[in-house]
């Protein structure tokens, strides 16, 4: 097992009031729910909470109580934890992005929360501060670098019989399986539409009712998020889940994340190296 996993504090047995109790760590309760309460906090370079954050500061604030050696800059996550395929993501995994003009350098980190959504602290762009974004929207899809798993998979059980969680598309209420809407639930979409019915793997799947904000509705079968019988809902044929209306779809600037902090650290290290070199004690340039 990765030595980082052995350091997870929630696995420790705690002696409380004379009795032995086990603190059961769960990514949903200890990471995702607290992160959602921080939504709307402003971005502030170099801050790690609790009122403002930069991108790695948000991760540091949420993860450090459980992983004391968690890195403080996004670039250092490249070799932290273990790699995970983008098709195998679990809530609590960390997604790395190369968002500056140097697309080979990791400059931004985000927390995966399920349903193709991440929560992260964003420095600039069409939305800033602690926000929830879809990773399949244009900008984040183009700048995606890699994903890392920093918790043992056994600790990432996010099954819930009943909960409420905000994804990028809207607020879901119902059961979760592996962090994704599954079973019978309700989703109030942020454009005013509502879906009530069956979910599978985070998508509308099975029997359900979709009501558009216009008042029109469709009751019937859904498959992988799409309506099967498009002739029975008064001309409407698309759900909000299928629309590409994120402001990140077309934006093509640079999100600095904590890249500025890394760059300043590198410049500081280089200046120290030059001073040592002048004194004849330089050795190797730190990396």
C-alpha positions as CSV (number, residue, x, y, z in Angstrom):
1,X,0.0,0.0,0.0
2,X,1.2,3.5,-0.8
3,X,2.8,4.9,2.4
4,X,0.7,8.1,2.0
5,X,-2.4,5.9,2.7
6,X,-1.0,4.6,5.9
7,X,-0.8,8.1,7.2
8,X,-4.5,8.8,6.9
9,X,-5.6,10.1,10.3
10,X,-9.2,8.9,10.0
11,X,-8.0,5.3,10.2
12,X,-6.6,5.8,13.7
13,X,-8.5,4.3,16.6
14,X,-9.4,7.1,19.0
15,X,-9.8,6.8,22.7
16,X,-12.8,9.0,23.6
17,X,-14.4,9.2,27.1
18,X,-12.8,5.9,28.1
19,X,-14.2,4.0,25.2
20,X,-12.6,2.8,21.9
21,X,-14.2,4.3,18.9
22,X,-13.4,4.1,15.2
23,X,-13.7,7.3,13.1
24,X,-15.1,6.1,9.8
25,X,-13.7,8.3,7.0
26,X,-15.9,8.8,4.0
27,X,-14.9,11.1,1.1
28,X,-18.5,12.4,0.7
29,X,-18.7,13.5,4.4
30,X,-15.2,14.6,5.0
31,X,-14.3,16.2,1.6
32,X,-17.2,16.7,-0.8
33,X,-19.8,18.1,1.6
34,X,-17.4,20.5,3.3
35,X,-16.1,21.6,-0.1
36,X,-19.6,22.4,-1.3
37,X,-20.1,24.7,1.7
38,X,-17.2,26.8,0.4
39,X,-18.7,27.4,-3.0
40,X,-18.8,31.2,-3.6
41,X,-15.6,31.9,-1.6
42,X,-13.3,34.3,-3.4
43,X,-10.1,33.4,-5.1
44,X,-7.0,34.8,-3.4
45,X,-3.5,33.9,-4.5
46,X,-1.5,32.2,-1.8
47,X,-4.5,31.7,0.5
48,X,-5.6,28.4,1.9
49,X,-8.8,29.3,3.7
50,X,-11.0,29.5,5.4
51,X,-12.5,32.6,3.7
52,X,-10.5,32.7,0.5
53,X,-8.4,30.2,-1.5
54,X,-6.1,29.6,-4.5
55,X,-6.6,26.3,-6.3
56,X,-4.1,24.2,-4.3
57,X,-5.0,26.1,-1.2
58,X,-8.5,24.7,-1.4
59,X,-7.2,21.2,-1.7
60,X,-4.7,21.7,1.1
61,X,-7.4,23.1,3.4
62,X,-9.8,20.1,2.8
63,X,-7.2,17.3,2.6
64,X,-4.5,18.1,5.1
65,X,-6.4,16.9,8.2
66,X,-6.4,13.4,6.6
67,X,-3.2,13.5,4.5
68,X,-0.6,15.6,6.5
69,X,1.9,15.4,3.6
70,X,-0.5,16.8,1.0
71,X,1.4,19.2,-1.4
72,X,0.8,22.9,-1.3
73,X,1.2,23.6,-5.1
74,X,-0.6,22.0,-8.0
75,X,2.6,21.1,-9.8
76,X,3.6,18.8,-7.0
77,X,0.6,16.6,-7.5
78,X,2.0,15.1,-10.7
79,X,3.8,12.5,-8.7
80,X,1.6,12.4,-5.6
81,X,-0.7,9.5,-5.0
82,X,-1.3,7.2,-7.9
83,X,-2.5,7.9,-11.5
84,X,-6.1,7.2,-12.4
85,X,-7.7,7.0,-15.8
86,X,-10.2,9.7,-16.6
87,X,-12.8,7.1,-17.3
88,X,-12.4,5.6,-13.8
89,X,-12.7,8.7,-11.6
90,X,-14.2,8.6,-8.1
91,X,-15.2,11.5,-6.0
92,X,-12.2,12.8,-4.1
93,X,-9.8,12.2,-7.0
94,X,-7.7,15.2,-8.0
95,X,-7.7,16.5,-11.6
96,X,-4.7,18.4,-12.9
97,X,-4.8,21.0,-15.6
98,X,-2.2,22.8,-17.7
99,X,-3.8,26.2,-18.0
100,X,-1.0,28.6,-18.8
101,X,0.7,29.2,-22.1
102,X,3.1,26.4,-21.1
103,X,0.7,23.5,-21.7
104,X,3.2,21.0,-20.4
105,X,3.3,22.4,-16.8
106,X,0.5,21.6,-14.3
107,X,-0.8,24.9,-13.0
108,X,-4.3,24.1,-11.6
109,X,-5.9,21.4,-9.5
110,X,-9.5,20.6,-8.9
111,X,-11.5,18.1,-6.8
112,X,-13.8,15.6,-8.6
113,X,-17.2,15.4,-7.0
114,X,-19.1,13.1,-9.5
115,X,-21.4,13.6,-12.6
116,X,-18.5,15.0,-14.6
117,X,-18.2,17.9,-12.1
118,X,-15.3,19.4,-10.2
119,X,-15.1,22.0,-7.4
120,X,-12.1,24.3,-7.6
121,X,-10.8,27.8,-6.8
122,X,-10.4,29.6,-10.1
123,X,-8.3,32.8,-10.5
124,X,-9.7,34.3,-13.7
125,X,-12.1,33.5,-16.6
126,X,-15.8,33.7,-17.0
127,X,-16.3,32.5,-13.5
128,X,-14.0,33.0,-10.5
129,X,-13.6,31.9,-6.9
130,X,-14.7,28.5,-5.6
131,X,-17.0,27.2,-8.4
132,X,-18.4,23.9,-9.8
133,X,-17.5,23.2,-13.4
134,X,-18.0,20.4,-15.9
135,X,-14.8,18.7,-17.0
136,X,-16.2,18.0,-20.4
137,X,-16.8,21.8,-21.1
138,X,-14.4,23.2,-23.8
139,X,-11.7,24.9,-21.7
140,X,-11.3,22.3,-19.1
141,X,-11.4,19.5,-21.6
142,X,-8.6,21.2,-23.7
143,X,-6.4,21.9,-20.7
144,X,-6.8,18.6,-18.8
145,X,-3.4,17.1,-17.9
146,X,-4.0,14.0,-15.7
147,X,-5.8,12.7,-12.6
148,X,-4.4,11.4,-9.3
149,X,-5.9,9.3,-6.6
150,X,-4.7,10.3,-3.2
151,X,-7.0,8.2,-1.0
152,X,-7.1,4.4,-0.9
153,X,-10.0,3.4,-3.1
154,X,-11.6,1.6,-0.1
155,X,-12.0,5.0,1.5
156,X,-13.8,6.5,-1.5
157,X,-17.0,4.7,-0.9
158,X,-19.6,7.4,-1.4
159,X,-22.7,5.3,-1.4
160,X,-25.7,7.0,0.2
161,X,-29.3,6.0,0.6
162,X,-30.4,9.7,0.6
163,X,-28.5,12.9,0.2
164,X,-28.4,16.3,-1.5
165,X,-25.4,17.3,-3.6
166,X,-24.9,20.1,-6.1
167,X,-23.3,19.2,-9.4
168,X,-22.6,21.6,-12.3
169,X,-25.9,20.9,-13.9
170,X,-28.0,21.4,-10.8
171,X,-29.0,20.1,-7.3
172,X,-29.6,16.3,-7.0
173,X,-31.6,14.7,-4.1
174,X,-31.6,10.9,-3.8
175,X,-29.3,7.9,-3.4
176,X,-25.7,7.8,-4.6
177,X,-23.7,4.8,-5.8
178,X,-19.9,5.3,-6.1
179,X,-20.6,9.0,-5.8
180,X,-23.0,9.1,-8.8
181,X,-26.8,9.6,-8.8
182,X,-28.3,6.1,-8.9
183,X,-31.8,4.8,-8.2
184,X,-34.8,7.0,-7.8
185,X,-34.2,10.7,-7.3
186,X,-34.9,14.3,-8.3
187,X,-32.6,16.8,-10.0
188,X,-33.5,20.5,-10.1
189,X,-31.5,21.8,-13.0
190,X,-30.0,25.2,-12.9
191,X,-31.9,26.4,-15.9
192,X,-35.3,25.8,-14.2
193,X,-36.0,22.3,-15.6
194,X,-36.7,19.4,-13.3
195,X,-36.3,15.6,-13.6
196,X,-37.9,13.0,-11.3
197,X,-37.2,9.4,-11.9
198,X,-34.6,6.7,-12.2
199,X,-30.8,7.4,-12.5
200,X,-27.9,5.1,-13.4
201,X,-24.2,6.1,-13.3
202,X,-25.2,9.8,-12.8
203,X,-27.6,9.9,-15.8
204,X,-31.3,9.9,-16.4
205,X,-31.9,6.2,-17.1
206,X,-35.1,4.3,-16.8
207,X,-38.6,5.6,-16.1
208,X,-39.0,9.3,-15.3
209,X,-40.6,12.6,-15.8
210,X,-38.8,15.6,-17.3
211,X,-40.4,19.0,-16.9
212,X,-39.1,22.0,-18.8
213,X,-39.1,25.5,-17.4
214,X,-41.8,26.3,-20.0
215,X,-44.2,24.0,-18.2
216,X,-44.1,21.2,-20.9
217,X,-43.3,17.8,-19.6
218,X,-42.4,14.3,-20.8
219,X,-43.1,11.1,-18.9
220,X,-41.5,7.9,-20.3
221,X,-38.2,6.1,-20.8
222,X,-34.7,7.7,-20.7
223,X,-31.5,6.1,-21.7
224,X,-28.0,7.4,-20.8
225,X,-29.5,10.9,-20.1
226,X,-31.5,11.1,-23.3
227,X,-35.3,10.9,-24.0
228,X,-36.2,7.8,-26.0
229,X,-39.6,8.8,-27.5
230,X,-39.1,12.3,-28.9
231,X,-42.6,12.5,-30.5
232,X,-44.5,12.6,-27.2
233,X,-43.3,15.8,-25.5
234,X,-44.8,18.6,-27.5
235,X,-41.9,19.3,-29.7
236,X,-39.2,19.3,-27.0
237,X,-36.5,16.7,-27.5
238,X,-33.5,17.7,-25.5
239,X,-32.8,17.8,-21.8
240,X,-30.6,20.4,-20.1
241,X,-28.0,17.7,-19.4
242,X,-27.3,17.5,-23.2
243,X,-26.8,21.2,-23.7
244,X,-23.4,22.9,-24.0
245,X,-24.0,26.3,-22.5
246,X,-21.1,26.5,-20.0
247,X,-19.3,29.9,-20.3
248,X,-16.1,27.8,-20.4
249,X,-17.1,26.2,-23.7
250,X,-15.5,29.0,-25.8
251,X,-13.2,30.8,-23.3
252,X,-9.6,30.5,-24.3
253,X,-7.5,32.5,-21.8
254,X,-5.2,31.5,-19.0
255,X,-6.2,30.4,-15.5
256,X,-3.1,31.0,-13.4
257,X,-4.1,28.8,-10.6
258,X,-1.1,28.7,-8.3
259,X,1.4,28.8,-11.1
260,X,2.5,32.2,-10.1
261,X,3.4,30.8,-6.6
262,X,5.5,28.0,-8.2
263,X,7.2,30.5,-10.6
264,X,8.1,32.7,-7.7
265,X,9.5,29.7,-5.8
266,X,11.5,28.7,-8.8
267,X,12.9,32.2,-9.2
268,X,13.8,32.4,-5.5
269,X,15.5,29.0,-5.8
270,X,17.4,30.2,-8.8
271,X,18.6,33.3,-7.1
272,X,19.8,31.3,-4.1
273,X,21.6,28.9,-6.5
274,X,23.4,31.8,-8.2
275,X,24.5,33.1,-4.8
276,X,25.8,29.7,-3.8
277,X,27.5,29.4,-7.3
278,X,29.3,32.7,-6.8
279,X,30.5,31.5,-3.4
280,X,31.6,28.1,-4.9
281,X,29.1,26.0,-2.9
282,X,26.3,25.7,-5.5
283,X,26.1,22.0,-6.1
284,X,23.0,21.1,-8.2
285,X,20.2,23.4,-9.1
286,X,17.1,22.3,-7.0
287,X,14.1,20.9,-8.9
